[in-house]
């Protein structure tokens, strides 16, 4: 319940009656302050008039006044600058270190706030706040989506930086593992990342001018060269890998890591690994080339790849030959890798180098690509939120995964708008929503 009291204070959902301290002084909240999610008072830099005197400082909020002592704030100097203590139940006085009393305000969570919040967190269908979306100004919607897009880029940056730490801070290896992960296109993403981590890139670099040896290491490390084969190609790869495995003391990942169920043949690990081998062999996708690319189309050109000749008529080893096709990386796949690998890598490297232009270019990549099409985007479209580019679709993915699914509606601007509306305004939203269907 305390989080709802925080919401009530932050959004000034105050009762219509005058606000008074426990000793009868008037309270006027000019600025509720910034919500502090770290240690220390709940709201910092608040501006409050108490008895006509302006105070600027921190505000602490509890369900009960006695929680001040239960949380040991009386032993912490971090709370010496609290100008107002807010609680639903005032059950004791609280004091400054010099013995003077800290002003206290008794505040209840409005019933409609409780009801709206309960409605949101108990709904199973997303988006839970659908009623208010149609009435929100487009600019408000896209301001929140812009913030969400930046949040998502920052999260991806953190993941990449953690990956870099595990790869001895090698940026080229980090780029390879990041791109490899996204060649799994969700279903095999974890397997591709595990596989890429298992490849000693320093050893592979010694054989980079020999595509067959690169493929031997790549397929061997994937655990796909175990067992008996009939075709000459996998047999030759197997022999080569056995030699290289002994030379470099290689250990393949378990073949059980790979998933084939409900995968289109074009997405089978064999095809994707061969495409990655060609991409690595041709040395087009390097960090330097990525950074020096002037625009999104030129970056996308770096992703053009295809598997080797055997895979023109096969999807797995020893399978019956299929109709011949190039099996080049499709345009839609290139775009997904641009969204999920290239832009986050640019943002991570730009952040590392404190290069604002590079970070801005990463955002431009998302803004220049069409939005993704998936169940999350379709659900928001049905609720009236339209995506114009990949930055928008990434924002809605961030919104769904970090706010909607964890039911963290209080921190969401859409959820906050729903919670703050009185029953009459919510009914108007429902009627408007119904007219649009």
C-alpha positions as CSV (number, residue, x, y, z in Angstrom):
1,X,0.0,0.0,0.0
2,X,2.9,2.4,0.6
3,X,3.7,2.5,-3.1
4,X,0.2,3.8,-3.7
5,X,0.8,6.5,-1.1
6,X,4.0,7.4,-3.0
7,X,1.8,7.7,-6.1
8,X,-0.7,9.8,-4.4
9,X,2.0,12.3,-3.2
10,X,3.9,12.3,-6.5
11,X,0.8,13.0,-8.6
12,X,-0.9,15.3,-6.0
13,X,-4.0,13.2,-5.8
14,X,-5.0,15.1,-2.7
15,X,-8.4,15.4,-1.1
16,X,-10.4,18.6,-1.8
17,X,-10.2,19.6,1.9
18,X,-7.3,21.8,3.0
19,X,-4.1,19.9,3.8
20,X,-3.0,20.4,7.5
21,X,-0.1,19.2,9.6
22,X,-0.9,17.4,12.8
23,X,-0.4,20.6,14.7
24,X,-2.8,22.5,12.4
25,X,-0.5,24.3,10.0
26,X,-1.6,24.7,6.4
27,X,0.3,22.6,3.8
28,X,0.7,23.7,0.1
29,X,2.6,21.4,-2.1
30,X,4.3,23.4,-4.8
31,X,6.6,20.6,-6.1
32,X,6.3,17.1,-4.8
33,X,10.0,16.5,-5.6
34,X,11.8,13.8,-7.5
35,X,11.0,10.2,-6.6
36,X,14.1,8.6,-5.2
37,X,14.6,4.9,-5.9
38,X,18.0,4.7,-4.2
39,X,18.7,4.8,-0.4
40,X,17.5,7.9,1.5
41,X,14.3,9.9,1.6
42,X,11.5,8.9,-0.8
43,X,11.3,12.3,-2.5
44,X,14.1,14.8,-2.9
45,X,14.1,18.5,-3.7
46,X,10.5,19.0,-2.9
47,X,9.0,22.5,-2.4
48,X,6.3,22.8,0.3
49,X,4.8,25.8,2.1
50,X,4.1,24.9,5.7
51,X,2.2,27.6,7.7
52,X,3.1,30.1,5.0
53,X,6.8,29.4,5.1
54,X,8.5,27.9,2.0
55,X,10.6,24.9,2.7
56,X,12.8,23.1,0.1
57,X,14.1,19.7,1.0
58,X,13.2,16.0,1.3
59,X,9.9,14.2,2.0
60,X,9.6,10.8,3.6
61,X,6.5,8.6,3.3
62,X,5.3,5.7,5.4
63,X,2.1,4.0,6.2
64,X,2.6,4.7,9.9
65,X,4.7,7.4,11.6
66,X,6.2,4.7,13.8
67,X,7.7,3.1,10.6
68,X,10.3,6.0,10.9
69,X,11.8,4.2,13.9
70,X,11.1,0.7,12.6
71,X,13.2,1.5,9.5
72,X,15.9,3.2,11.8
73,X,15.7,6.6,10.1
74,X,16.3,8.1,13.5
75,X,19.9,6.6,13.4
76,X,20.7,7.9,9.9
77,X,21.9,11.4,9.0
78,X,20.4,10.9,5.5
79,X,17.1,12.0,6.9
80,X,18.2,15.2,8.7
81,X,16.9,17.3,5.7
82,X,13.4,15.9,5.7
83,X,11.0,18.9,5.7
84,X,7.8,16.8,5.9
85,X,6.8,13.3,7.0
86,X,3.7,11.9,5.3
87,X,1.8,8.9,6.7
88,X,-1.7,7.4,6.5
89,X,-1.6,6.7,10.2
90,X,0.0,9.3,12.6
91,X,0.7,7.2,15.7
92,X,3.7,9.0,17.2
93,X,5.8,12.2,16.9
94,X,9.2,12.1,15.1
95,X,12.0,14.4,15.9
96,X,15.0,16.1,14.3
97,X,18.4,15.4,16.0
98,X,18.1,18.6,18.0
99,X,14.8,17.4,19.5
100,X,12.4,19.6,17.5
101,X,9.4,17.9,15.9
102,X,9.3,17.1,12.2
103,X,6.0,18.4,10.6
104,X,3.7,15.5,9.7
105,X,0.8,15.3,7.2
106,X,-1.9,12.6,7.5
107,X,-2.7,11.5,3.9
108,X,-5.0,8.8,2.6
109,X,-4.9,7.1,-0.8
110,X,-8.1,8.1,-2.6
111,X,-10.5,5.2,-3.0
112,X,-10.6,5.6,-6.8
113,X,-6.8,5.3,-7.0
114,X,-7.0,2.0,-5.0
115,X,-9.8,0.8,-7.3
116,X,-8.1,1.7,-10.5
117,X,-4.8,0.2,-9.5
118,X,-6.6,-3.0,-8.4
119,X,-8.3,-3.1,-11.8
120,X,-5.0,-2.8,-13.6
121,X,-3.0,-5.4,-11.8
122,X,-5.8,-8.0,-11.9
123,X,-6.4,-7.8,-15.6
124,X,-4.9,-10.5,-17.7
125,X,-5.4,-9.0,-21.2
126,X,-2.8,-6.5,-22.4
127,X,-2.7,-3.6,-22.6
128,X,-4.6,-3.3,-19.3
129,X,-5.0,0.5,-19.6
130,X,-6.7,0.4,-23.1
131,X,-9.5,2.7,-22.1
132,X,-7.3,5.8,-21.7
133,X,-5.1,5.3,-24.7
134,X,-7.5,6.7,-27.3
135,X,-7.9,9.9,-25.3
136,X,-4.2,10.6,-24.8
137,X,-2.6,13.3,-27.1
138,X,-0.4,11.7,-29.7
139,X,2.6,13.8,-28.5
140,X,2.2,12.4,-25.0
141,X,2.1,8.8,-26.3
142,X,5.3,9.3,-28.4
143,X,7.1,11.2,-25.7
144,X,6.7,8.1,-23.5
145,X,7.7,5.8,-26.4
146,X,10.8,7.9,-27.0
147,X,11.8,7.5,-23.4
148,X,11.1,3.7,-23.6
149,X,13.2,3.4,-26.7
150,X,16.2,5.0,-24.9
151,X,15.6,2.7,-22.0
152,X,15.7,-0.3,-24.3
153,X,18.9,0.9,-26.0
154,X,20.5,1.4,-22.5
155,X,19.5,-2.1,-21.4
156,X,21.0,-3.6,-24.6
157,X,24.1,-1.5,-24.0
158,X,24.5,-2.9,-20.5
159,X,24.1,-6.5,-21.9
160,X,26.8,-5.8,-24.5
161,X,29.2,-4.3,-21.9
162,X,28.7,-7.4,-19.7
163,X,29.4,-9.6,-22.7
164,X,32.5,-7.6,-23.4
165,X,33.8,-8.1,-19.9
166,X,33.4,-11.9,-20.4
167,X,35.4,-11.7,-23.6
168,X,38.5,-10.0,-22.2
169,X,37.2,-6.6,-23.2
170,X,37.7,-7.5,-26.9
171,X,35.3,-5.4,-29.0
172,X,35.6,-7.5,-32.2
173,X,34.8,-10.7,-30.3
174,X,31.9,-8.8,-28.6
175,X,30.5,-7.8,-32.0
176,X,30.7,-11.4,-33.3
177,X,29.0,-12.9,-30.3
178,X,26.3,-10.2,-30.3
179,X,25.6,-10.7,-34.0
180,X,25.7,-14.5,-33.6
181,X,23.2,-14.4,-30.8
182,X,20.7,-12.7,-33.1
183,X,21.3,-15.2,-35.8
184,X,19.3,-17.5,-33.5
185,X,16.2,-15.2,-34.0
186,X,14.9,-15.8,-30.6
187,X,14.4,-19.5,-30.5
188,X,18.1,-20.4,-30.8
189,X,19.4,-17.1,-29.4
190,X,20.8,-18.6,-26.2
191,X,22.3,-21.6,-28.1
192,X,24.0,-19.3,-30.6
193,X,25.5,-17.1,-27.8
194,X,26.8,-20.2,-26.0
195,X,28.2,-21.5,-29.3
196,X,29.9,-18.2,-30.1
197,X,31.5,-18.0,-26.6
198,X,32.9,-21.5,-27.1
199,X,34.9,-20.5,-30.2
200,X,38.4,-19.2,-29.5
201,X,38.5,-16.4,-32.0
202,X,42.2,-16.0,-31.7
203,X,42.7,-19.6,-32.9
204,X,40.1,-19.2,-35.7
205,X,41.8,-16.0,-36.9
206,X,44.8,-18.1,-37.8
207,X,42.7,-19.9,-40.4
208,X,40.5,-17.0,-41.5
209,X,41.8,-17.2,-45.0
210,X,40.4,-20.8,-45.4
211,X,36.6,-20.9,-45.4
212,X,36.5,-24.7,-45.2
213,X,38.5,-24.6,-41.9
214,X,36.4,-21.8,-40.6
215,X,33.3,-23.9,-41.3
216,X,34.9,-27.0,-39.7
217,X,35.5,-25.1,-36.4
218,X,32.1,-23.4,-36.5
219,X,30.1,-26.6,-37.1
220,X,32.4,-28.7,-34.8
221,X,32.0,-26.3,-31.9
222,X,28.2,-26.5,-32.5
223,X,28.3,-30.2,-31.8
224,X,26.9,-30.8,-35.3
225,X,29.9,-32.9,-36.5
226,X,29.4,-35.8,-34.0
227,X,28.2,-39.2,-35.3
228,X,28.4,-40.9,-38.7
229,X,27.9,-39.2,-42.0
230,X,27.4,-40.4,-45.6
231,X,27.9,-37.2,-47.7
232,X,31.5,-36.3,-48.6
233,X,31.1,-32.7,-47.3
234,X,30.2,-33.4,-43.7
235,X,32.8,-36.3,-43.6
236,X,35.5,-33.9,-44.8
237,X,34.4,-31.3,-42.2
238,X,34.5,-33.9,-39.5
239,X,38.0,-35.0,-40.3
240,X,39.2,-31.4,-40.4
241,X,37.5,-30.6,-37.1
242,X,39.1,-33.5,-35.4
243,X,42.5,-32.2,-36.4
244,X,41.7,-28.6,-35.3
245,X,40.0,-29.8,-32.1
246,X,43.2,-31.5,-31.0
247,X,45.4,-28.6,-32.2
248,X,43.5,-26.0,-30.2
249,X,42.0,-28.2,-27.4
250,X,38.5,-27.4,-28.4
251,X,35.3,-28.5,-26.6
252,X,32.0,-28.4,-28.5
253,X,28.7,-27.3,-26.9
254,X,26.1,-30.1,-26.4
255,X,24.2,-30.6,-29.7
256,X,21.0,-30.8,-27.5
257,X,21.2,-27.0,-27.2
258,X,19.8,-26.5,-30.7
259,X,16.1,-26.3,-31.2
260,X,14.5,-27.4,-34.5
261,X,10.8,-27.8,-33.6
262,X,8.5,-25.2,-35.3
263,X,11.5,-23.7,-37.1
264,X,11.4,-23.0,-40.8
265,X,14.2,-24.8,-42.6
266,X,15.8,-21.5,-43.6
267,X,16.3,-20.9,-39.9
268,X,17.9,-24.2,-39.1
269,X,21.2,-23.8,-37.2
270,X,23.2,-25.4,-40.1
271,X,22.1,-22.7,-42.5
272,X,22.7,-19.8,-40.0
273,X,26.2,-21.2,-39.0
274,X,27.3,-21.5,-42.6
275,X,26.1,-17.9,-43.2
276,X,28.1,-16.7,-40.2
277,X,31.1,-18.6,-41.4
278,X,31.0,-16.8,-44.8
279,X,30.4,-13.5,-43.0
280,X,33.4,-14.0,-40.8
281,X,35.6,-15.3,-43.7
282,X,34.8,-12.3,-45.9
283,X,35.7,-9.9,-43.1
284,X,33.1,-7.4,-44.0
285,X,31.3,-7.0,-40.6
286,X,34.0,-5.4,-38.4
287,X,33.5,-2.7,-35.8
288,X,35.6,-0.3,-37.8
289,X,33.5,-0.8,-41.0
290,X,30.3,-0.5,-38.9
291,X,31.4,2.8,-37.4
292,X,32.6,4.2,-40.7
293,X,29.3,3.3,-42.5
294,X,27.6,6.6,-43.3
295,X,24.0,5.4,-43.2
296,X,21.7,2.5,-42.5
297,X,21.7,1.0,-46.0
298,X,25.5,0.9,-46.0
299,X,25.5,-0.8,-42.6
300,X,23.0,-3.3,-44.0
301,X,25.3,-4.1,-46.9
302,X,27.8,-5.5,-44.3
303,X,25.3,-8.2,-43.4
304,X,24.9,-9.6,-46.9
305,X,25.8,-13.2,-46.6
306,X,24.9,-16.7,-47.9
307,X,25.8,-20.3,-46.9
308,X,28.4,-22.3,-48.8
309,X,27.5,-24.4,-51.9
310,X,26.5,-27.6,-50.1
311,X,23.7,-25.7,-48.4
312,X,22.2,-24.6,-51.7
313,X,20.4,-28.1,-51.8
314,X,20.5,-29.0,-48.1
315,X,19.2,-27.8,-44.8
316,X,20.9,-30.4,-42.6
317,X,23.8,-32.8,-43.1
318,X,23.0,-36.0,-45.1
319,X,19.5,-34.9,-45.8
320,X,17.9,-35.7,-49.2
321,X,18.8,-32.8,-51.6
322,X,16.2,-30.1,-51.8
323,X,15.4,-27.7,-54.6
324,X,18.4,-25.4,-55.2
325,X,18.3,-21.9,-53.7
326,X,20.9,-19.3,-52.7
327,X,19.6,-19.1,-49.1
328,X,21.0,-15.6,-48.7
329,X,20.2,-13.7,-45.5
330,X,16.7,-12.2,-46.2
331,X,16.0,-8.5,-46.0
332,X,13.7,-9.1,-43.1
333,X,16.4,-11.0,-41.3
334,X,19.0,-8.3,-42.1
335,X,16.6,-5.7,-40.5
336,X,16.1,-7.7,-37.4
337,X,19.9,-8.0,-36.9
338,X,20.2,-4.3,-37.6
339,X,17.6,-3.7,-34.8
340,X,18.9,-6.2,-32.3
341,X,22.7,-6.2,-32.9
342,X,24.0,-3.3,-35.0
343,X,22.2,-0.4,-33.4
344,X,22.9,-1.6,-29.8
345,X,26.5,-2.2,-30.6
346,X,26.9,1.3,-32.0
347,X,25.2,2.7,-28.9
348,X,27.4,0.6,-26.5
349,X,30.6,1.6,-28.3
350,X,29.4,5.3,-28.5
351,X,28.6,5.2,-24.7
352,X,32.0,3.7,-24.0
353,X,33.8,6.3,-26.0
354,X,31.5,9.1,-24.8
355,X,30.7,9.8,-28.5
356,X,27.3,11.4,-28.6
357,X,27.2,11.4,-32.4
358,X,27.7,7.6,-32.5
359,X,24.9,7.1,-29.9
360,X,22.7,9.4,-32.0
361,X,23.5,7.3,-35.1
362,X,22.3,4.2,-33.2
363,X,19.0,5.8,-32.5
364,X,18.8,6.9,-36.2
365,X,19.2,3.3,-37.3
366,X,16.1,2.3,-35.4
367,X,14.2,5.3,-36.6
368,X,15.1,4.6,-40.3
369,X,14.0,0.9,-40.2
370,X,10.3,-0.2,-40.5
371,X,8.7,-1.5,-37.3
372,X,8.7,-5.1,-36.4
373,X,5.6,-7.3,-36.8
374,X,4.8,-9.5,-33.8
375,X,2.1,-10.3,-31.4
376,X,3.1,-7.5,-29.0
377,X,3.0,-4.8,-31.7
378,X,-0.3,-6.1,-33.1
379,X,-1.9,-6.0,-29.6
380,X,-0.9,-2.3,-29.1
381,X,-2.1,-1.5,-32.6
382,X,-5.5,-2.9,-31.8
383,X,-5.5,-0.6,-28.7
384,X,-4.8,2.4,-31.0
385,X,-1.0,2.8,-30.6
386,X,0.7,2.9,-34.0
387,X,4.3,2.2,-34.7
388,X,6.0,4.3,-37.4
389,X,9.5,2.7,-37.2
390,X,11.6,0.2,-35.3
391,X,12.3,2.7,-32.5
392,X,8.5,2.7,-31.8
393,X,8.2,-1.1,-31.9
394,X,11.2,-1.5,-29.6
395,X,9.6,1.0,-27.3
396,X,6.4,-1.1,-27.1
397,X,8.4,-4.3,-26.5
398,X,10.2,-2.5,-23.6
399,X,6.9,-1.3,-22.3
400,X,5.3,-4.7,-22.4
401,X,8.3,-6.6,-20.9
402,X,9.4,-4.1,-18.3
403,X,6.1,-2.6,-17.2
404,X,3.0,-4.6,-18.4
405,X,4.1,-8.1,-17.7
406,X,5.6,-7.3,-14.2
407,X,2.4,-5.3,-13.6
408,X,4.6,-2.2,-12.8
409,X,1.8,0.1,-13.8
410,X,2.6,2.8,-11.3
411,X,5.9,3.6,-13.1
412,X,4.2,3.6,-16.5
413,X,2.9,6.9,-17.9
414,X,-0.1,5.1,-19.5
415,X,-0.8,3.2,-16.3
416,X,-0.4,6.3,-14.2
417,X,-2.9,8.1,-16.4
418,X,-5.4,5.3,-15.9
419,X,-4.9,5.2,-12.1
420,X,-5.3,9.0,-11.8
421,X,-8.7,9.2,-13.6
422,X,-11.9,9.5,-11.6
423,X,-14.7,7.0,-12.4
424,X,-16.5,9.5,-14.6
425,X,-13.4,10.1,-16.7
426,X,-12.8,6.4,-17.1
427,X,-16.4,5.9,-18.2
428,X,-15.9,8.6,-20.8
429,X,-12.8,6.7,-22.0
430,X,-14.7,3.5,-22.4
431,X,-17.5,5.2,-24.4
432,X,-14.9,6.8,-26.7
433,X,-13.1,3.5,-27.1
434,X,-16.4,1.8,-28.0
435,X,-17.3,4.4,-30.6
436,X,-14.0,3.8,-32.4
437,X,-14.6,0.1,-32.9
